Each structure stands twice: as C-alpha cells, then as structure tokens.
Amino acid sequence: MDSKGIATVDFLFTLFLTLIIAISSLNLIGTNLNTEYSIEEDTSARMILEKVTNSINQVNSNLPGNIQEIHLPPKISNYSYIITVKSTNIDLEFSNKKGKSAIFPVNLVDFNMNHINEVKLYCGENYKIKKSVNENNRNVIQIYKV
C-alpha cells in the first residue's frame, strides 16, 4: 500500500502468489496423508496374509499331528476382511482390495475328513491348522475354528 492506503499491483500480485502456494501445499499434504493411510492398510493386510501363509506352510512341512493356532485381528483399518484358503494359494479381501499369497500345495479337508476346495477364515476369529493323514494314507490339512 502506498501512503494513501491504496494497494499496489506488486502487493496484490504477492498476495495472490502466496495464496496459490499455500493452497498447493495444503493439497499436497492432504494427498500424502491419504497415500500414507493406504500404505498402512496394505501393509497390515500383507502382514495378516503372510502370517496365515507361514502357519499353513509350517504345519504342512512337519509330521502329521502338528498343530498351530492363529488369531486373526478383528479389523484392518476399520474394515472387515475375509481370507480364503485354497489348495495352492490364499486370498484376502477387504474394502474393495485383494491380496494373494502362494502356499505349498495342500489337500484341504473339513473336520470330518471330507475333501473341500476352500476354507473361509473370518476376521477376529481363532483357528487351528492341523496336519493329519486320511484313510488313503495321504497328508491333509484341516483348518477349523476354535
């Protein structure tokens, strides 16, 4: 402003430029926070998936009768999730996201030793993973809720 209180073009230009830089910075900070939150979700999901994968592979690589118990956390960043165990891989689904992990091939059976194609594991539950031998003398994996 000059001595009469009138804004000069330089002052208005500086004020306008300062506002643009401030708005751009806030937008960049907001985007980074959203990206960080998404990375945290993905990391949590990957850790749960790897925990289940490692447990199944460890039980499968040991002698029949080996058992491991796993506890699934109640939520991933306030989202429910479902884990589907198949004979060669494990899928995790939550909040329109999917994750997949490979396991050593296994023969899945239910509690009554009947062959099944997949087992669904739900968030917040405890499960036992057990290696057994069926009536055909084949190694099988049982996964059941505790």
Secondary structure by P-SEA (a helix, b strand, c coil): ccccccccaaaaaaaaaaaaaaaaaaaaaaaaaaaaaaaaaaaaaaaaaaaaaaaaaaaaaccccbbbbbbbccccccccbbbbbcccbbbbbcccbbbbbbccccccccccccccccccccccbbbbbbbbcccccbbbbbbbcc
